[in-house]
Amino acid sequence: TDPMSISFLTGVYQTIGASITAFNSSQAFATKLADTQFDLAVFGMAMKGFTGLDLLRFLIEKKISLPVIIYSQIIQKEIIMQSLTLGASSYLIKPQPAEVIVKKSLEIIHAKRKS
C-alpha cells in the first residue's frame, strides 16, 4: 500500500487504540509473519514485491490463518472475486471513510474470536 494510505490507516487504527505495525514492502510483512501474530492485516493490491494476490497465496501456502482486508483502488470484478476466493475477509475500494474501515475491521476480528 502507498505511503499516504499507510499513514491514513495508521491514524484510523490509532483512534481506536489499536496496536499498529506498518510495513513498506510485502517482503518485510511476509518475513515478520514467521515470528509475530497479528489479529488482522490490511494491504493493497499494488505493493513493492508481491501483489495482494501473491500475499494471499503466500498465506495459504504457509497455512497462516490471518484475516485480511484488501484496501485498493482496483475495481475489476475479477480481481475482487479472486481476492475473496483466496481468503480475503473483505475488499474495500479506496477511498473509504474511517468509520467504514473501523467497523469492518472490528466485525472481522470479533468473528474470528468467536470461531
N, C-alpha and C positions, 0 to 999 in steps of 0.2 A: 504494500500500500504506500502511496506517496506521502512525503513528509507532512503536508497540510492535513491529510486525513489522519495520520498518526497523532498529530497534535490535537486535532478536534476530538478524536475518540478518547485519547488520554484524559482530556478535560471532561468529557462526558462521564467517564467511569469514575473519575476522582470526585465528582459531585455526589456520588452515592457511596463514597468511602471505599471503593474497590481498590485492591492492590493491582497495579499495572506493571507488566513487563513488555516493553516495546522493542521490536527488532527492526533493523533497517535492511535485512535480507532474509529470504526464506531459508537459506542455508543455516544462518545463525539460529533461527527458530527451530529447525529440524535437529540441530546439534543439542540445543538446550532441552529438547523433549526427552533425551536419554536419561537425564537426572532430575527432572523437575515435573511436578504435577500441576496442571492448570485446570481450572473449572470451566474455562471457555476460551476459544480462540476466535479472533476476528481478523480476517485477512481478505485481500482483494484478489482479483484475477491476474492483473499485470503487476508482477513484482520482479525485483532483481533475483536472478537464479531460476527458481521454479515458477510455474504458473500456479494459480489457485487449484486448478485441477490436478496438477502434479503433487501438490501438498496433500490433497485429499487421497490420492492414490498411495502416497507415502504412508499416511496414517493407516490405511487398510493393510498395506504390505507389512508394516511393523506391528500390526494388531493393537494399535493405540486407540482406546476409546476416549475421544475428546469431542465435545460438542463444538461445532464450528458455525459461525455466521460469516457468510461471504458478503462483503460490503464493496460494491463495484458499480462502475458506470456502464458496464457491458450489459446490454438489454436483449441480447439474442436469446430467443427461447431455447435453442438447442444447448447453449452454454448453461443457462439456468437449470434446465432439466438434468443435464449431465452432472452438475454440481450436487443437486439433490439426490440423484441416483448414487453418486459416490459417497454419500453420507453427510453432506452439509445439513445442518439443522434448519437453516434459514438462508435466504438470499435476499438481501436488502439492496435496492438500487439507490445509488447516490443521487442527490443528497437526501438525507432523512433528518427530521428534527431529533434532537437529543432524546426527547421523551419516547419516541418510537424505538430507538436503539436500546434504551434502558429497559423498556417494557419487554421487548423481545428477548433481550439477554436474561432478564430475571425469569421469564417464563421457561426458557430453555434450561437454566440452572436448576430451578425448582423441579422441573420434570425429571431431570437426571437424578436428583437426590431422592425422588420418590421411587425410582425404579431399582 
